[in-house]
């Protein structure tokens, strides 16, 4: 009954946000999320604690400003996901400016498939949709939502955005199959995992997926990171190749490669802290 009630509420919100003009829906989403710190103060406290640990030199006012921007981005992201079909109907060149296209084209040209990494940054759902529309053959790995009704709703939205999804429990086998078929595998690398390897992230150990490193070692497929930035009503989609350091001892390769990936995302988050999902306790497992 709980799952059904959650789904009914979600569908009501879905219909409301679809019925409103786009700018009104975005404004409502941002307004609602900016009210959440008072409703769920523990999450606001987690954001501020995470920011304090990562940016000890920032003032309380600066951290509060970043936290507010995080909530606003979350509201905008939620509305954009609900209305993802609107983006899918618009010509991709009207939506996205691409930076680093040559890196993707070179990686695809190697004929080994591409391991494409991103994070819960800006709007990660649109990131996957944009990559699919720009280069095709994009399959992303995603955890299912616990509520089966909501999970089916989420999958329908992703399909409307052009995404194909690999369930997390099938990640290794399905990813290898995709790379063998010379397609793109998308992986979110910033979630805490019960089975992850403890690797440093912003000075603290965090349970981190080793899947990108494992796939690269096993297949030789090139690894790139991608992320989306907002530029007014448009987006910039950035692609950056990952250059792994030389490793003399093969036993250390997976850990060193995984740390190298974390370093790239640390740099990105330091440059754009308001775009990352600080609400998640990235360090709860180590």
Backbone as JSON, one array per atom type, in Angstrom:
{
  "sequence": "XXXXXXXXXXXXXXXXXXXXXXXXXXXXXXXXXXXXXXXXXXXXXXXXXXXXXXXXXXXXXXXXXXXXXXXXXXXXXXXXXXXXXXXXXXXXXXXXXXXXXXXXXXXXXXXXXXXXXXXXXXXXXXXXXXXXXXXXXXXXXXXXXXXXXXXXXXXXXXXXXXXXXXXXXXXXXXXXXXXXXXXXXXXXXXXXXXXXXXXXXXXXXXXXXXXXXXXXXXXXXXXXXXXXXXXXXXXXXXXXXXXXXXXXXXXXXXXXXXXXXXXXXXXXXXXXXXXXXXXXXXXXXX",
  "N": [[0.82, -1.21, 0.0], [1.97, 1.22, 0.76], [3.87, 1.63, -1.29], [2.15, 1.93, -3.46], [0.73, 4.25, -2.8], [2.84, 6.12, -2.81], [3.41, 6.05, -5.52], [1.03, 7.0, -6.69], [1.01, 9.64, -5.72], [3.34, 10.54, -6.99], [2.58, 10.34, -9.69], [0.58, 12.27, -9.74], [2.09, 14.61, -9.31], [3.7, 14.43, -11.57], [1.78, 14.78, -13.66], [0.92, 17.37, -13.05], [3.28, 18.91, -13.4], [3.68, 18.45, -16.08], [1.52, 19.74, -17.17], [1.87, 22.44, -16.66], [3.31, 25.49, -18.04], [6.69, 25.35, -19.28], [8.66, 27.09, -18.03], [7.28, 27.84, -15.74], [6.96, 25.37, -14.47], [9.63, 24.69, -13.92], [10.29, 26.79, -12.17], [8.52, 26.21, -10.06], [9.5, 23.69, -9.26], [12.09, 24.38, -8.36], [11.4, 26.17, -6.3], [10.01, 24.49, -4.5], [12.05, 22.66, -3.78], [13.85, 24.34, -2.55], [12.59, 24.71, -0.17], [12.99, 22.38, 1.16], [15.24, 22.06, 2.99], [14.25, 22.88, 5.5], [12.34, 21.0, 5.96], [13.58, 18.51, 5.81], [15.94, 18.59, 7.71], [18.2, 17.1, 8.37], [19.39, 16.32, 5.98], [20.19, 18.78, 4.97], [22.06, 19.4, 6.92], [23.9, 17.37, 6.37], [24.81, 18.1, 3.82], [26.13, 20.53, 4.44], [28.05, 19.6, 6.23], [29.55, 17.88, 4.57], [30.51, 19.79, 2.75], [32.06, 21.35, 4.46], [34.1, 19.58, 5.16], [35.33, 19.15, 2.69], [35.86, 21.72, 1.73], [37.42, 23.38, 3.73], [38.28, 25.99, 4.03], [36.35, 27.7, 3.17], [33.87, 30.15, 3.91], [31.09, 30.24, 6.26], [28.94, 31.49, 5.06], [29.53, 31.18, 2.33], [29.38, 28.38, 2.05], [26.72, 27.99, 2.74], [25.53, 29.27, 0.6], [26.34, 27.62, -1.54], [25.02, 25.28, -0.77], [22.35, 26.1, -1.03], [22.27, 26.47, -3.82], [22.64, 23.85, -4.61], [20.25, 22.62, -3.78], [18.47, 24.05, -5.4], [19.33, 23.27, -7.95], [18.67, 20.58, -7.77], [15.85, 20.7, -7.73], [15.35, 21.76, -10.28], [16.48, 19.76, -11.87], [14.81, 17.58, -11.27], [12.35, 18.4, -12.41], [13.11, 18.63, -15.08], [13.65, 15.98, -15.63], [11.12, 14.79, -15.33], [9.92, 15.98, -17.52], [11.35, 14.99, -19.65], [10.82, 14.02, -22.18], [10.17, 16.31, -23.6], [12.64, 17.46, -24.11], [13.72, 15.49, -25.71], [12.28, 15.79, -28.01], [13.19, 18.12, -29.14], [15.53, 19.5, -31.49], [18.84, 18.31, -31.22], [21.0, 20.01, -31.64], [19.96, 22.45, -30.96], [19.9, 22.35, -28.28], [22.36, 21.61, -27.1], [25.78, 22.41, -26.73], [28.76, 21.03, -27.77], [31.73, 20.04, -26.24], [34.9, 18.78, -26.74], [34.28, 16.81, -28.57], [35.93, 15.57, -30.39], [37.42, 13.81, -28.88], [35.64, 11.8, -28.16], [34.96, 10.85, -30.71], [37.41, 9.87, -31.56], [37.81, 7.84, -29.67], [35.62, 6.13, -30.2], [36.35, 5.4, -32.74], [38.41, 3.59, -32.3], [37.28, 1.13, -32.12], [36.73, -0.6, -29.99], [34.64, -0.27, -28.33], [33.37, 2.04, -25.84], [34.06, 3.24, -22.61], [32.28, 5.2, -20.64], [32.23, 7.67, -18.26], [30.42, 9.25, -15.65], [28.92, 11.46, -13.2], [26.7, 12.17, -10.39], [25.81, 14.89, -11.31], [24.99, 18.18, -12.19], [22.49, 17.6, -14.35], [22.2, 14.41, -14.47], [20.59, 12.56, -15.73], [19.77, 13.81, -18.1], [22.3, 14.01, -19.17], [22.93, 11.36, -19.98], [20.92, 11.02, -21.91], [21.61, 13.02, -23.76], [24.14, 12.11, -24.65], [23.41, 9.71, -25.9], [21.87, 10.74, -28.02], [23.76, 12.25, -29.36], [25.81, 10.46, -30.1], [24.78, 7.89, -30.28], [23.96, 4.39, -29.54], [24.21, 4.16, -26.71], [24.35, 2.8, -23.54], [23.35, 2.68, -20.24], [24.3, 1.98, -16.86], [22.27, 1.29, -14.1], [20.89, 1.46, -10.83], [17.98, -0.25, -9.67], [14.91, 1.31, -8.58], [13.55, 1.0, -5.32], [10.75, 0.92, -4.95], [8.55, -0.77, -6.91], [6.54, 0.21, -8.67], [7.26, 2.9, -9.0], [9.77, 2.46, -10.05], [9.19, 1.4, -12.58], [8.01, 3.64, -13.71], [10.2, 5.42, -13.75], [11.85, 4.04, -15.55], [10.32, 4.26, -17.89], [10.47, 7.01, -18.34], [13.21, 7.27, -18.83], [13.47, 5.77, -21.16], [11.93, 7.38, -22.81], [13.66, 9.48, -23.08], [15.53, 8.37, -24.68], [17.28, 6.54, -23.61], [18.98, 3.45, -22.9], [19.01, 0.85, -20.5], [21.09, -0.92, -18.22], [20.53, -3.18, -15.67], [21.93, -2.85, -12.39], [22.74, -5.23, -11.15], [23.45, -6.84, -13.24], [25.69, -5.76, -14.29], [28.49, -6.31, -14.97], [28.62, -8.52, -16.82], [26.79, -7.64, -18.81], [27.96, -5.22, -19.56], [30.4, -6.01, -20.67], [29.4, -7.35, -22.88], [28.25, -5.21, -24.29], [30.55, -3.68, -24.88], [31.94, -5.47, -26.47], [30.28, -5.39, -28.64], [30.98, -2.96, -29.59], [29.9, -0.61, -28.56], [28.73, 2.13, -26.43], [29.23, 2.3, -22.96], [27.74, 3.6, -20.16], [28.6, 4.78, -16.95], [27.85, 5.61, -13.64], [29.91, 6.94, -11.22], [29.99, 7.8, -8.61], [28.59, 6.79, -6.42], [28.02, 5.41, -3.18], [29.03, 2.15, -2.44], [28.18, -1.07, -1.24], [29.82, -3.14, -1.89], [32.07, -1.96, -2.86], [35.48, -0.84, -3.58], [37.68, 0.49, -1.16], [38.69, 3.63, -1.68], [40.5, 6.66, -1.93], [38.74, 9.72, -1.78], [38.42, 13.03, -2.09], [40.15, 13.21, 0.14], [39.18, 11.42, 2.01], [38.49, 7.96, 2.6], [36.39, 6.11, 0.46], [33.84, 3.85, -0.45], [34.12, 2.58, -3.59], [33.2, 2.07, -6.99], [34.83, -0.38, -8.94], [34.41, -1.06, -11.49], [34.83, 0.47, -13.97], [37.68, 0.45, -14.2], [38.2, -2.3, -14.19], [36.85, -3.13, -16.54], [38.3, -1.71, -18.45], [40.9, -2.81, -18.17], [40.38, -5.42, -18.88], [39.33, -5.29, -21.5], [40.59, -3.29, -22.94], [39.25, -1.1, -23.84], [38.8, 2.38, -24.46], [38.63, 4.96, -21.93], [36.56, 7.58, -20.91], [35.51, 10.68, -19.38], [32.42, 12.38, -18.88], [30.37, 15.28, -18.63], [27.68, 17.55, -17.85], [26.99, 20.98, -18.26], [25.08, 23.82, -17.33], [24.06, 26.43, -19.45], [22.47, 29.05, -19.44], [19.48, 28.65, -21.11], [20.42, 26.57, -22.5], [22.78, 23.8, -22.85], [26.08, 22.67, -22.07], [27.94, 20.01, -23.17], [30.51, 18.13, -22.06], [33.4, 16.28, -22.94], [36.05, 14.27, -21.89], [39.15, 12.68, -22.12], [40.45, 9.89, -20.24], [43.55, 9.49, -18.88], [45.45, 6.99, -17.8], [47.85, 6.44, -15.18], [51.18, 4.98, -15.51], [51.65, 1.65, -14.28], [53.57, -0.4, -12.34], [53.29, -2.75, -10.84], [51.02, -5.18, -11.42], [49.09, -6.01, -9.63], [48.31, -3.78, -8.28], [46.97, -2.28, -10.07], [44.15, -1.92, -10.5], [43.26, -0.49, -8.23], [44.83, 1.84, -8.43], [44.07, 2.89, -10.91], [41.37, 3.36, -10.37], [41.55, 5.29, -8.39], [42.71, 7.33, -9.94], [40.57, 8.02, -11.58], [38.8, 9.03, -9.64], [40.23, 11.33, -8.92], [39.97, 12.99, -11.17], [37.23, 13.56, -11.07], [37.12, 14.82, -8.6], [38.44, 17.2, -9.21], [36.65, 18.31, -11.07], [34.36, 18.69, -9.43], [35.34, 20.47, -7.54], [35.61, 22.72, -9.13], [33.0, 23.25, -9.86], [31.12, 23.22, -7.52], [28.44, 23.6, -6.86], [26.97, 22.03, -8.51], [27.08, 19.37, -7.86], [25.9, 16.34, -6.21], [25.63, 16.72, -3.22], [23.97, 15.88, -1.27], [23.95, 13.19, -0.97], [25.46, 10.71, 1.06], [28.44, 10.17, 0.45], [30.59, 9.0, 1.73], [29.78, 7.04, 3.51], [30.36, 4.37, 3.59], [33.37, 2.67, 3.99]],
  "CA": [[0.0, 0.0, 0.0], [2.87, 2.37, 0.81], [4.43, 1.81, -2.63], [1.09, 2.42, -4.34], [0.47, 5.65, -2.43], [3.96, 6.9, -3.33], [3.29, 6.13, -6.97], [-0.11, 7.87, -6.99], [1.48, 11.0, -5.49], [4.29, 10.84, -8.05], [1.85, 10.54, -10.94], [-0.09, 13.57, -9.63], [3.13, 15.62, -9.54], [4.05, 14.3, -12.98], [0.75, 15.42, -14.48], [0.93, 18.81, -12.76], [4.45, 19.53, -14.03], [3.49, 18.38, -17.53], [0.46, 20.67, -17.58], [2.33, 23.82, -16.53], [4.36, 25.94, -18.97], [8.0, 24.89, -18.85], [9.3, 27.99, -17.08], [6.53, 27.76, -14.48], [7.27, 24.08, -13.85], [10.99, 24.8, -13.37], [10.22, 27.69, -11.01], [7.86, 25.48, -8.98], [10.43, 22.67, -8.78], [13.13, 25.04, -7.58], [10.8, 26.72, -5.08], [9.73, 23.39, -3.58], [13.29, 22.08, -3.26], [14.46, 25.31, -1.64], [11.9, 24.58, 1.12], [13.3, 21.08, 1.76], [16.13, 22.09, 4.16], [13.5, 22.99, 6.75], [11.53, 19.79, 6.11], [14.52, 17.41, 6.09], [17.16, 19.3, 8.14], [19.37, 16.21, 8.41], [20.04, 16.38, 4.67], [20.88, 20.07, 4.91], [23.24, 19.28, 7.77], [24.85, 16.51, 5.67], [25.43, 18.92, 2.77], [27.06, 21.48, 5.04], [29.18, 18.84, 6.79], [30.38, 17.48, 3.44], [31.2, 20.98, 2.23], [33.07, 21.76, 5.44], [35.23, 18.65, 5.06], [36.01, 19.3, 1.4], [36.28, 23.12, 1.57], [37.53, 23.92, 5.09], [38.61, 27.42, 4.01], [35.19, 28.5, 2.77], [33.1, 30.71, 5.03], [29.75, 29.67, 6.46], [28.06, 32.09, 4.05], [29.82, 30.54, 1.04], [28.85, 27.02, 2.08], [25.25, 28.09, 2.7], [25.18, 29.62, -0.78], [26.49, 26.41, -2.36], [23.93, 24.38, -0.39], [21.13, 26.6, -1.66], [22.37, 26.18, -5.25], [22.46, 22.4, -4.75], [18.8, 22.36, -3.7], [17.83, 24.63, -6.59], [19.65, 22.38, -9.07], [17.89, 19.35, -7.6], [14.49, 20.98, -8.17], [15.35, 21.9, -11.74], [16.77, 18.43, -12.42], [13.61, 16.75, -11.13], [11.37, 18.82, -13.41], [13.65, 18.27, -16.4], [13.48, 14.53, -15.82], [9.69, 14.56, -15.56], [9.6, 16.47, -18.86], [12.48, 14.63, -20.51], [10.34, 13.85, -23.56], [10.23, 17.62, -24.25], [14.01, 17.63, -24.61], [13.94, 14.51, -26.78], [11.62, 16.26, -29.23], [13.9, 19.28, -29.69], [16.8, 19.17, -32.17], [19.95, 18.28, -30.26], [21.87, 21.18, -31.84], [19.35, 23.59, -30.27], [20.01, 22.12, -26.84], [23.67, 21.26, -26.55], [27.08, 22.74, -27.34], [29.65, 19.92, -27.42], [33.16, 20.32, -26.05], [35.65, 17.53, -26.69], [33.7, 15.82, -29.47], [37.0, 14.82, -31.05], [37.87, 12.72, -28.0], [34.67, 10.7, -28.33], [35.07, 10.29, -32.06], [38.65, 9.08, -31.59], [37.59, 6.63, -28.87], [34.72, 5.25, -30.95], [37.11, 4.91, -33.89], [39.31, 2.49, -31.94], [36.56, -0.11, -32.37], [36.71, -1.46, -28.8], [33.61, 0.25, -27.44], [33.79, 3.18, -25.01], [33.64, 3.27, -21.21], [32.01, 6.62, -20.42], [31.97, 7.85, -16.83], [29.86, 10.52, -15.2], [28.57, 11.5, -11.77], [25.43, 12.86, -10.1], [26.32, 16.24, -11.53], [24.01, 18.95, -12.96], [21.36, 16.69, -14.57], [22.84, 13.2, -14.98], [19.66, 11.87, -16.63], [19.92, 14.46, -19.4], [23.62, 13.66, -19.68], [22.81, 10.1, -20.71], [20.08, 11.24, -23.09], [22.38, 13.79, -24.73], [25.17, 11.25, -25.24], [22.72, 8.81, -26.82], [21.46, 11.46, -29.22], [24.94, 12.73, -30.06], [26.68, 9.41, -30.61], [24.08, 6.62, -30.44], [24.47, 3.16, -28.91], [24.55, 4.44, -25.32], [23.65, 1.99, -22.54], [23.79, 3.1, -18.92], [24.07, 1.09, -15.73], [21.47, 2.0, -13.09], [20.24, 0.68, -9.78], [16.52, -0.12, -9.68], [14.26, 1.96, -7.44], [12.93, -0.03, -4.47], [9.32, 0.88, -5.23], [8.44, -1.3, -8.28], [5.71, 1.1, -9.49], [8.1, 4.06, -9.32], [10.86, 2.0, -10.91], [8.67, 1.31, -13.95], [7.83, 5.03, -14.16], [11.54, 5.93, -14.05], [12.32, 3.39, -16.78], [9.58, 4.85, -19.01], [11.05, 8.33, -18.59], [14.52, 7.1, -19.46], [13.24, 5.34, -22.54], [11.45, 8.56, -23.54], [14.84, 10.28, -23.36], [16.4, 7.64, -25.59], [18.25, 5.74, -22.87], [18.87, 2.02, -22.64], [19.5, 0.66, -19.14], [21.56, -2.21, -17.7], [20.39, -3.27, -14.2], [23.24, -2.9, -11.72], [23.12, -6.61, -10.83], [23.95, -7.47, -14.45], [26.6, -4.76, -14.85], [29.74, -6.8, -15.56], [28.34, -9.34, -18.01], [26.14, -6.83, -19.84], [28.91, -4.21, -20.03], [31.32, -6.69, -21.59], [28.67, -7.62, -24.12], [28.14, -3.94, -25.0], [31.86, -3.3, -25.41], [32.22, -6.39, -27.58], [29.48, -4.9, -29.77], [31.58, -1.67, -29.95], [28.99, 0.47, -28.17], [29.13, 2.97, -25.3], [28.7, 1.93, -21.65], [27.77, 4.72, -19.23], [28.69, 4.35, -15.55], [27.92, 6.61, -12.58], [31.01, 6.44, -10.39], [30.07, 8.5, -7.32], [27.68, 6.24, -5.42], [28.6, 4.53, -2.17], [28.67, 0.76, -2.73], [28.5, -2.02, -0.17], [30.88, -4.05, -2.37], [33.1, -1.18, -3.53], [36.84, -0.8, -3.06], [37.94, 1.71, -0.41], [39.62, 4.47, -2.43], [40.42, 8.04, -1.45], [37.94, 10.69, -2.53], [38.48, 14.25, -1.3], [40.89, 13.02, 1.38], [38.58, 10.37, 2.85], [38.23, 6.74, 1.85], [34.98, 5.9, 0.1], [33.61, 2.62, -1.22], [34.08, 3.06, -4.97], [33.11, 1.02, -8.0], [36.04, -0.67, -9.71], [33.98, -1.56, -12.79], [35.52, 1.08, -15.11], [39.06, -0.04, -14.29], [38.15, -3.72, -14.57], [36.48, -3.23, -17.95], [39.42, -1.21, -19.25], [41.98, -3.79, -18.14], [39.97, -6.66, -19.56], [39.0, -5.12, -22.92], [41.38, -2.26, -23.6], [38.37, -0.02, -24.31], [39.15, 3.69, -23.91], [37.79, 5.49, -20.86], [36.39, 9.02, -20.92], [34.5, 11.22, -18.49], [31.55, 13.38, -19.48], [29.5, 15.98, -17.7], [26.83, 18.58, -18.44], [26.93, 22.28, -17.6], [24.0, 24.68, -17.8], [24.43, 27.73, -20.0], [21.17, 29.64, -19.69], [18.5, 27.65, -21.5], [21.13, 25.53, -23.24], [23.72, 23.0, -22.06], [27.38, 22.3, -22.64], [28.3, 18.62, -22.88], [31.98, 18.07, -22.11], [34.02, 14.96, -22.98], [37.47, 14.36, -21.53], [39.74, 11.34, -22.03], [41.13, 9.52, -19.0], [44.89, 8.95, -19.11], [45.85, 6.28, -16.59], [49.3, 6.45, -14.95], [51.8, 3.66, -15.63], [51.63, 0.85, -13.04], [54.58, -1.47, -12.46], [52.76, -3.96, -10.24], [49.66, -5.38, -11.92], [48.17, -6.21, -8.51], [47.87, -2.46, -7.82], [46.44, -1.52, -11.21], [42.74, -1.56, -10.35], [43.15, 0.57, -7.21], [45.46, 3.07, -8.93], [43.2, 3.41, -11.97], [40.15, 3.87, -9.74], [41.92, 6.56, -7.75], [42.91, 8.33, -11.0], [39.23, 8.47, -11.97], [38.3, 9.89, -8.56], [40.94, 12.62, -8.96], [39.36, 13.8, -12.22], [35.93, 14.06, -10.61], [37.4, 15.79, -7.55], [38.76, 18.47, -9.87], [35.4, 18.84, -11.62], [33.47, 19.14, -8.34], [35.94, 21.68, -6.95], [35.34, 23.84, -10.03], [31.55, 23.51, -9.93], [30.55, 22.49, -6.37], [26.98, 23.75, -6.78], [26.34, 21.08, -9.44], [27.21, 17.97, -7.42], [24.84, 15.84, -5.34], [26.19, 16.65, -1.87], [22.95, 15.32, -0.38], [24.29, 11.78, -0.79], [26.6, 10.48, 1.95], [29.4, 9.42, -0.36], [31.62, 8.37, 2.55], [29.19, 6.26, 4.6], [31.03, 3.06, 3.61], [34.8, 2.8, 3.68]],
  "C": [[0.86, 1.26, 0.0], [3.41, 2.67, -0.58], [3.38, 2.41, -3.58], [0.77, 3.89, -4.06], [1.58, 6.57, -2.94], [3.82, 7.1, -4.84], [2.15, 7.07, -7.38], [0.29, 9.34, -6.81], [2.45, 11.43, -6.6], [3.58, 11.14, -9.36], [1.1, 11.87, -10.92], [0.91, 14.69, -9.92], [3.56, 15.63, -11.0], [3.05, 15.04, -13.86], [0.72, 16.93, -14.28], [2.08, 19.49, -13.49], [4.38, 19.47, -15.55], [2.5, 19.43, -18.01], [0.93, 22.12, -17.54], [3.25, 24.2, -17.69], [5.73, 25.6, -18.4], [8.66, 25.78, -17.81], [8.6, 27.98, -15.72], [6.87, 26.47, -13.73], [8.66, 24.12, -13.2], [10.98, 25.66, -12.11], [9.58, 26.99, -9.81], [8.81, 24.43, -8.4], [11.53, 23.27, -7.92], [12.58, 25.56, -6.25], [10.56, 25.62, -4.06], [11.01, 22.84, -2.97], [14.01, 23.05, -2.33], [13.77, 25.32, -0.28], [12.34, 23.31, 1.87], [14.27, 21.14, 2.95], [15.41, 22.21, 5.5], [12.65, 21.76, 7.02], [12.41, 18.58, 6.45], [15.87, 18.01, 6.5], [18.4, 18.41, 8.2], [20.12, 16.21, 7.09], [20.79, 17.7, 4.49], [22.15, 20.02, 5.75], [24.31, 18.42, 7.1], [25.56, 17.29, 4.57], [26.49, 19.83, 3.37], [28.27, 20.78, 5.65], [30.12, 18.39, 5.67], [31.18, 18.65, 2.88], [32.3, 21.44, 3.16], [34.31, 20.87, 5.35], [36.03, 18.86, 3.78], [36.57, 20.71, 1.21], [36.42, 23.78, 2.94], [37.79, 25.42, 5.13], [37.42, 28.29, 3.62], [34.43, 28.97, 4.0], [31.74, 30.03, 5.13], [28.78, 30.22, 5.41], [28.27, 31.44, 2.68], [29.23, 29.14, 0.99], [27.32, 27.03, 2.05], [24.78, 28.43, 1.29], [25.29, 28.43, -1.71], [25.34, 25.45, -2.07], [22.62, 24.81, -1.04], [21.12, 26.3, -3.16], [22.18, 24.69, -5.53], [20.98, 22.05, -4.73], [18.08, 22.88, -4.95], [18.09, 23.74, -7.81], [18.85, 21.09, -8.98], [16.45, 19.55, -8.07], [14.4, 21.09, -9.68], [15.56, 20.55, -12.41], [15.53, 17.54, -12.38], [12.58, 17.1, -12.2], [11.84, 18.44, -14.81], [13.5, 16.78, -16.66], [12.02, 14.18, -16.08], [9.32, 14.92, -17.0], [10.68, 16.11, -19.87], [12.07, 14.42, -21.96], [10.35, 15.18, -24.31], [11.61, 17.86, -24.85], [14.27, 16.7, -25.79], [13.32, 14.96, -28.09], [12.35, 17.43, -29.88], [15.17, 18.85, -30.42], [17.97, 19.29, -31.21], [20.86, 19.49, -30.4], [21.28, 22.44, -31.21], [19.53, 23.51, -28.76], [21.44, 22.16, -26.32], [24.81, 21.8, -27.41], [28.06, 21.66, -26.86], [31.09, 20.4, -27.33], [33.89, 18.99, -25.91], [35.06, 16.44, -27.56], [34.78, 14.95, -30.1], [37.5, 13.66, -30.2], [36.94, 11.52, -28.11], [34.81, 10.04, -29.7], [36.32, 9.43, -32.19], [38.47, 7.77, -30.84], [36.69, 5.63, -29.61], [35.46, 4.62, -32.12], [38.06, 3.78, -33.57], [38.63, 1.13, -32.1], [36.54, -1.09, -31.21], [35.54, -1.15, -27.88], [34.19, 1.38, -26.61], [33.22, 3.04, -23.62], [33.51, 4.74, -20.83], [31.52, 6.83, -18.99], [31.36, 9.22, -16.56], [29.5, 10.4, -13.73], [27.19, 12.13, -11.63], [25.73, 14.36, -10.11], [25.4, 16.95, -12.52], [22.76, 18.09, -13.14], [21.92, 15.45, -15.26], [21.91, 12.42, -15.91], [19.72, 12.5, -18.03], [21.28, 14.16, -20.01], [23.55, 12.39, -20.52], [22.01, 10.25, -21.99], [20.84, 12.0, -24.17], [23.43, 12.93, -25.43], [24.55, 10.3, -26.26], [22.38, 9.52, -28.12], [22.67, 11.95, -30.03], [25.72, 11.62, -30.75], [26.0, 8.07, -30.81], [24.7, 5.5, -29.63], [24.95, 3.38, -27.48], [23.69, 3.57, -24.4], [24.21, 2.34, -21.18], [23.47, 2.05, -17.87], [23.34, 1.87, -14.64], [20.93, 1.01, -12.07], [18.73, 0.81, -9.9], [16.04, 0.63, -8.44], [13.53, 0.89, -6.64], [11.44, -0.2, -4.75], [9.13, 0.41, -6.68], [7.59, -0.43, -9.2], [6.53, 2.32, -9.94], [9.23, 3.66, -10.26], [10.4, 1.91, -12.36], [8.45, 2.71, -14.54], [9.18, 5.63, -14.58], [12.06, 5.34, -15.36], [11.61, 3.96, -18.01], [10.14, 6.23, -19.36], [12.4, 8.2, -19.29], [14.4, 6.65, -20.91], [12.76, 6.51, -23.4], [12.61, 9.48, -23.9], [15.84, 9.59, -24.26], [17.38, 6.7, -24.93], [17.93, 4.25, -22.89], [19.59, 1.75, -21.32], [19.93, -0.78, -18.9], [21.28, -2.21, -16.2], [21.75, -3.48, -13.54], [23.69, -4.33, -11.44], [23.66, -7.36, -12.04], [25.1, -6.67, -15.07], [27.8, -5.36, -15.59], [29.47, -7.54, -16.87], [27.76, -8.49, -19.13], [27.09, -5.78, -20.4], [29.91, -4.82, -21.0], [30.66, -6.98, -22.93], [28.54, -6.34, -24.95], [29.47, -3.53, -25.62], [32.27, -4.21, -26.58], [31.47, -5.97, -28.83], [29.91, -3.49, -30.21], [30.64, -0.5, -29.66], [29.51, 1.17, -26.92], [28.45, 2.47, -24.03], [28.86, 3.12, -20.71], [27.71, 4.24, -17.79], [28.74, 5.57, -14.63], [28.92, 6.12, -11.54], [31.0, 6.99, -8.96], [29.05, 8.03, -6.3], [28.44, 5.37, -4.43], [28.1, 3.11, -2.4], [29.05, -0.14, -1.57], [29.65, -2.93, -0.58], [32.02, -3.3, -3.03], [34.46, -1.3, -2.85], [37.05, 0.52, -2.33], [39.06, 2.5, -1.1], [39.43, 5.91, -1.98], [39.6, 8.91, -2.39], [37.82, 11.93, -1.66], [39.08, 13.99, 0.09], [40.33, 12.0, 2.34], [38.33, 9.13, 2.0], [36.73, 6.58, 1.65], [34.88, 4.62, -0.71], [33.29, 3.01, -2.65], [34.0, 1.9, -5.94], [34.43, 0.86, -8.74], [35.7, -1.11, -11.13], [34.69, -0.88, -13.96], [36.94, 0.55, -15.3], [39.09, -1.5, -14.74], [37.83, -3.89, -16.05], [37.62, -2.78, -18.85], [40.55, -2.22, -19.32], [41.63, -5.02, -18.96], [39.8, -6.48, -21.07], [39.91, -4.16, -23.67], [40.55, -1.12, -24.13], [38.79, 1.31, -23.69], [38.14, 4.17, -22.89], [37.76, 7.01, -20.97], [35.43, 9.42, -19.8], [33.67, 12.22, -19.28], [30.72, 14.03, -18.4], [28.78, 17.1, -18.44], [26.89, 19.84, -17.61], [25.75, 23.07, -18.17], [24.58, 25.99, -18.32], [23.15, 28.45, -20.41], [20.15, 28.56, -19.97], [19.12, 26.5, -22.29], [22.1, 24.8, -22.32], [25.03, 22.86, -22.82], [27.7, 20.88, -22.21], [29.79, 18.46, -23.12], [32.44, 16.62, -22.08], [35.51, 15.12, -22.76], [38.05, 12.96, -21.43], [40.42, 11.12, -20.68], [42.47, 8.89, -19.36], [45.36, 8.3, -17.82], [47.37, 6.32, -16.43], [49.88, 5.05, -15.16], [51.85, 2.95, -14.27], [52.59, -0.31, -13.22], [54.06, -2.8, -11.92], [51.3, -4.13, -10.65], [48.64, -5.54, -10.8], [47.6, -4.88, -8.0], [47.09, -1.7, -8.89], [45.01, -1.05, -10.98], [42.57, -0.4, -9.36], [43.71, 1.88, -7.73], [44.6, 3.7, -10.03], [41.93, 4.02, -11.38], [40.41, 5.2, -9.04], [42.12, 7.66, -8.8], [41.57, 8.88, -11.49], [38.66, 9.4, -10.91], [38.94, 11.27, -8.6], [40.32, 13.54, -10.01], [38.02, 14.38, -11.77], [36.08, 15.01, -9.42], [37.65, 17.17, -8.16], [37.5, 19.12, -10.44], [34.51, 19.42, -10.52], [34.04, 20.38, -7.65], [35.63, 22.9, -7.82], [33.87, 24.23, -10.06], [30.85, 22.82, -8.76], [29.03, 22.54, -6.3], [26.26, 22.72, -7.64], [26.36, 19.64, -8.94], [26.16, 17.64, -6.37], [25.38, 15.64, -3.92], [25.22, 16.04, -0.87], [23.22, 13.86, -0.07], [25.49, 11.65, 0.13], [27.6, 9.56, 1.25], [30.36, 8.6, 0.48], [31.03, 7.46, 3.64], [29.76, 4.85, 4.68], [32.48, 3.25, 3.22], [35.5, 1.51, 4.02]]
}
